[in-house]
Structures are given as structure tokens and as C-alpha cells.
Amino acid sequence: MSWVLVVFDTKFGATREIAEEIGRSLRGVGLPADVEAVTAGPDLSKYTAVVLGAPVFGGKLEPPLCDWVHKNLEKLENMPTAVFVVGASARDDTAETRAALDRVMDSALCGSECLGAGLPRGRFAGRIDADKLPAPMRFMMHMAKLPAGDWVDLDEVHAWAISIASRLI
Ligand SMILES: Cc1cc2nc3c(=O)[nH]c(=O)nc-3n(C[C@H](O)[C@H](O)[C@H](O)COP(=O)(O)O)c2cc1C
């Protein structure tokens, strides 16, 4: 019996919503799936496949996902694993933004060429609510010329989840 863990990092909640939609979509096609925050240190022992994702801040992922991948690398390399990344730059779906987001994700995958190999990567735009940002992040957003906006598209997330479902078995 296949059992999928969708593991995510988040600061402001958009990646949680995306991860929850992935879990719902997989369950909707009959694949048991749990959704857990990486900060809870999920245990992989009961799972046969993993979907992992995190948001980009300042051109990189935050340590929790990278640390968890590092800790579980051997197991992850021996089970189907799909990856997604959430970043405002995904709102313009060009070869350049795809490559930039892929580089960010690659660095979180500990140089492993197996993780997510052969499965389409998810690249989702997320959300920036300037009013909810602490001052240093508002400054960072300003310096990086990032716009505020809500680009979360759960239909797109659902379509991606369905596209990978059969590869997680
Ligand atoms: C201070 C700041 C820096 C960001 N840096 C980037 C970035 O370098 N590249 C990018 O594509 N998106 C960037 N974003 C957009 C976030 O990835 C996006 O808001 C995402 O939805 C956040 O996910 P979360 O709500 O799960 O925390 C940044 C957002 C903020 C507020």
C-alpha cells in the first residue's frame, strides 16, 4: 500500500495551503497522503513516497527543509520523491525564471540527482502580503523590487498533483 508524505516549509502560510491542496488532490485519486510541516520533524518510516516543497526568500530556501532533506537523504533517494518550490518569480513562467527556481531547489536537494528526477517540478508563485511582513522583510522585498500580490492558484496546484500521482506509487 502506497502512502505519501507531503512535507513543506512556510513562513506566511501560502506553501501550507499549496501542500494541503496537493494532499487533498492525491487523496482524491485514492492515494493516502498526510501533510506535515517540516518543522515538526516528520518521520518517514510509514511512507513509501514523498512530495516536498518550500518557499524562496532572498534567492534561497530556509534551513529547515534543507536540514530535513540532508537528514533523510538516503531514504529519500530510495523512494519516489517529487519537489515543488514557491516563489514570486514563478508568476512569470519563462525559461529564465524556471531555471532560477530550479537552481534554488537544487541547492536544497543536497546535490542529489535522484531526488525528484523524472517527475515534473512544481513551481508556484505564492503570495506577498506587505502588511504582514516584519520591517526587515519589507525592506528586503523593497530592495528586491518584489511586488505585493496573491498568485496562489490551487487549480494549477491540483493539476500538478494529479500529473505526478501515478509516479508516486
Ligand atoms: C522578503 C521576501 C523575499 C522574497 N524573496 C523571493 C525570492 O528571492 N524569489 C522569489 O521567487 N520569491 C521571493 N519571495 C516570495 C515568496 O517566496 C512568496 O511570498 C511565498 O509565497 C512565501 O511563502 P509562504 O507564504 O509559504 O511563507 C520573497 C518574499 C518576501 C516577503
The ligand as an ORCA input file, in Angstrom:
! r2SCAN-3c Opt
* xyz 0 1
  C      11.282     39.316      1.952
  C      10.862     38.410      0.853
  C      11.822     37.883     -0.008
  C      11.427     37.047     -1.061
  N      12.370     36.571     -1.919
  C      11.967     35.878     -3.012
  C      12.924     35.441     -3.978
  O      14.134     35.639     -3.839
  N      12.472     34.773     -5.061
  C      11.134     34.504     -5.258
  O      10.773     33.924     -6.281
  N      10.206     34.868     -4.334
  C      10.595     35.535     -3.223
  N       9.676     35.910     -2.280
  C       8.278     35.481     -2.427
  C       7.936     34.310     -1.502
  O       8.580     33.138     -1.927
  C       6.396     34.121     -1.534
  O       5.838     35.220     -0.877
  C       5.908     32.830     -0.901
  O       4.540     32.710     -1.144
  C       6.142     32.768      0.599
  O       5.699     31.514      1.046
  P       4.974     31.293      2.436
  O       3.719     32.140      2.429
  O       4.693     29.848      2.451
  O       5.915     31.700      3.518
  C      10.049     36.713     -1.218
  C       9.109     37.229     -0.319
  C       9.497     38.059      0.698
  C       8.455     38.593      1.627
*
